[in-house]
Amino acid sequence: MSSHDEVVVEAPEIETVTAEIVDIQTAIQQNRIRAEFRGNGRESLSGTLSNTDAKPLKVRSEVGLVLESGKNAVVLVRPLEVEVEAGKSTGATFLTAAIRSSNRVEELSYQVTANHVPRIELFLTYVQDHLELSPAAIQTAILALNENLPLRSVAKFTAAGSELKSRFNTDAFRVETHDIVTALTALRDMGVSDAAIAMTVDPQLRIEAMIEPLCRPVAMNYYGITPENEWNFWRDELLSGEPSTRHYALYGIARFYPEIAVEMLPKWACEAKTSPVLRLAALQALAETQKPEAVAILNVLVEVLGRETELGRAAAGAALALDQRLAQIASVRSSTVAFRASSAVTRF
């Protein structure tokens, strides 16, 4: 071999080891994976997976997996696959939901079980195709299917005209009205009859949902209210709705039909034959119009109704609240305009 000949040394091939896919229950039973879980009894569960095998594993956790801690039980609502190197540990965060409203919502240790909850299996399948569903909406739907809770058990708003209480303290499972209506929409979409769900029976839900601006589009879709017939909805609620919630319609009219409200509500507030509840609501609703002229109207009503009367004080309070709100809105708009119109940043 001459001194000019080159010696080519080929690098040895590095054997790649493909991780084996294993089900988490099977891997735990076979002692290939050690798992420690801690969760809050509702939507959050964190786990540490330790691979005791001689090769890497892809640990798969399927939707519907039930974990328990004493009387607490949660179910996995989204699948998760975690790769764990041989002899190593990896952390993972799981999205869960409580199976029972009696769950204690606090940090506890959980164990994987072989249990199943047939009542919610179809819904969990539906959830996989609807990533837009919030954890709160998913939780509400699961409790509706598994325990058929009444509205007062899950709503953040106060139920009108009822002193009945749930058997358990369900405060940890109270959600926004938007989440309730979203949950009911999902259940209807997957074929569950409205009549089978106790939450749908309470008439207060519809008007609560329609009053909230962020919930209103979802509510209109669920209840079949179109832009063309929305005014009829508010009118009918005001004139012939449930006695305990009729006054809610005045707030809805003020928020979504402010031009009509500034003409209509002062008349309701001044009509002596109208019930005190409706008169008081009419005054408070004027502040919801966010119309500058409503401040002047309310100040006039203070004098008309009498400064020392309950209605007069309510008018004064509403005028002050609206005036402060309008000042806040003006301040925000002024800051936004100033920011957009500011000159370019000078160079250093």
Residue pairs with C-beta under 8 A, 6 or more apart in sequence:
17 55
17 56
18 56
19 55
19 56
19 57
19 58
19 83
20 55
20 56
20 57
20 58
21 57
21 58
21 60
21 81
22 32
22 33
22 57
22 58
22 59
22 60
23 60
23 62
24 33
24 35
24 49
24 59
24 60
24 61
24 65
24 112
25 65
25 112
25 114
27 33
27 57
27 59
28 34
28 35
28 112
31 52
32 51
32 52
32 53
32 57
33 49
33 50
33 51
33 52
33 53
33 57
33 59
33 84
34 49
34 50
34 52
35 47
35 48
35 49
35 50
35 112
36 47
36 48
36 109
37 45
37 46
37 47
37 67
37 94
37 109
37 110
37 111
37 112
38 45
38 46
38 47
38 107
38 108
38 109
38 110
39 45
39 46
39 67
39 69
39 74
39 94
39 96
39 107
39 108
39 110
40 105
40 106
40 107
41 69
41 72
41 74
41 98
41 103
41 104
41 105
41 106
41 108
41 172
42 74
42 96
42 97
42 98
42 103
42 105
42 139
42 172
42 173
43 95
43 96
43 97
43 135
43 136
43 139
44 93
44 95
44 96
45 67
45 74
45 76
45 93
45 94
45 95
45 96
45 110
46 91
46 92
46 93
46 94
47 91
47 92
47 93
47 94
48 89
48 90
48 91
48 92
49 59
49 82
49 84
49 89
49 90
49 91
49 92
50 84
50 88
50 89
51 57
51 84
51 85
51 86
51 87
51 88
51 89
51 90
52 87
53 86
54 86
55 86
56 83
56 84
56 85
56 86
57 83
57 84
57 86
58 81
58 82
58 83
58 84
59 81
59 82
59 83
59 84
60 79
60 80
60 81
61 76
61 79
61 80
61 81
61 82
61 94
62 76
62 79
63 76
63 77
63 78
63 79
63 124
63 125
63 127
63 128
64 75
64 76
64 116
64 117
64 121
64 124
65 75
65 76
65 112
66 73
66 74
66 75
66 76
66 99
66 112
66 113
66 114
66 115
66 116
66 117
67 73
67 74
67 75
67 76
67 96
67 110
67 111
67 112
67 113
68 74
68 110
68 111
68 113
68 115
69 108
69 109
69 110
69 111
70 108
71 100
71 102
71 103
71 104
72 98
72 100
72 103
72 104
72 108
72 110
73 98
73 99
73 100
73 103
73 115
74 96
74 97
74 98
74 99
74 103
74 110
75 96
75 97
75 99
75 117
75 120
75 124
75 142
76 94
76 95
76 96
77 95
77 96
77 97
77 124
77 127
77 135
77 138
77 142
78 94
78 95
78 127
78 128
79 128
80 92
80 94
82 90
82 92
83 90
84 90
95 135
97 135
97 138
97 139
97 142
98 105
98 139
98 142
98 143
98 173
99 117
99 120
99 142
99 146
100 146
100 147
101 143
101 147
101 149
101 153
101 166
101 168
101 170
101 173
102 168
103 172
105 172
117 146
119 145
119 146
120 142
120 145
120 146
122 190
123 141
123 142
123 145
123 186
123 187
123 190
126 186
126 189
126 190
127 133
127 138
127 186
130 186
133 182
133 186
134 179
134 182
136 175
136 176
136 179
137 175
137 179
137 180
137 182
137 183
137 186
138 183
139 173
139 175
140 154
140 173
140 175
140 179
140 180
140 183
141 183
141 184
141 186
141 187
143 149
143 153
143 154
143 173
144 183
144 184
144 187
144 197
144 198
144 199
145 187
145 192
148 196
148 197
148 198
149 166
149 170
149 198
149 199
150 164
150 166
150 198
150 199
150 201
150 202
151 159
151 180
151 198
151 199
151 201
151 202
151 204
151 205
152 159
152 162
152 164
152 165
152 166
152 202
153 166
153 170
153 173
154 170
154 173
154 174
154 175
154 180
154 199
155 174
155 175
155 177
155 180
155 205
155 208
156 174
156 175
156 176
156 177
157 177
157 204
157 208
159 202
159 204
160 204
160 242
160 244
160 245
161 242
161 243
161 244
176 215
177 205
177 208
177 209
177 212
177 215
178 209
178 212
178 214
178 215
178 218
180 199
180 205
180 209
181 205
181 209
181 215
181 218
181 219
181 222
182 218
184 194
184 197
184 199
184 200
184 222
185 218
185 221
185 222
187 197
188 194
188 222
194 200
199 205
203 241
203 242
203 245
204 242
204 244
204 245
206 219
206 223
207 237
207 241
207 245
207 248
207 249
207 252
208 248
209 215
209 216
209 218
209 219
209 222
209 223
210 216
210 219
210 220
210 223
210 225
210 233
210 234
210 252
211 248
211 251
211 252
211 255
212 219
213 255
216 256
219 225
220 226
220 227
220 230
225 233
230 256
231 257
234 249
234 252
234 253
234 256
234 257
235 249
237 245
237 246
237 248
237 249
237 252
238 246
238 249
238 250
238 253
241 248
241 249
246 278
247 277
247 278
247 280
247 281
248 281
250 261
250 265
250 268
250 278
250 281
250 282
250 285
251 281
251 284
251 285
251 288
253 260
253 261
253 264
253 265
253 285
254 261
254 265
254 285
254 286
254 287
254 288
254 289
255 288
255 289
258 288
258 289
258 290
258 291
259 291
261 285
261 286
261 288
261 289
261 291
262 286
262 289
262 291
262 293
262 294
262 297
265 282
265 283
265 285
265 286
265 289
266 282
266 286
266 297
266 301
268 274
268 278
268 279
268 282
269 279
269 282
269 283
269 286
269 301
269 305
269 311
269 315
270 279
270 301
270 304
270 305
271 279
274 282
276 310
276 311
279 311
280 310
280 311
280 314
283 298
283 301
283 311
283 314
283 315
283 318
284 314
284 318
286 294
286 297
286 298
286 318
286 322
287 294
287 298
287 318
287 319
287 321
287 322
287 325
289 322
290 322
290 325
290 326
290 329
292 326
294 322
295 319
295 322
295 323
295 326
298 315
298 316
298 318
298 319
298 322
299 315
299 316
299 319
301 311
301 312
301 315
302 312
302 315
302 316
302 319
303 312
305 311
305 312
305 315
306 312
307 313
307 316
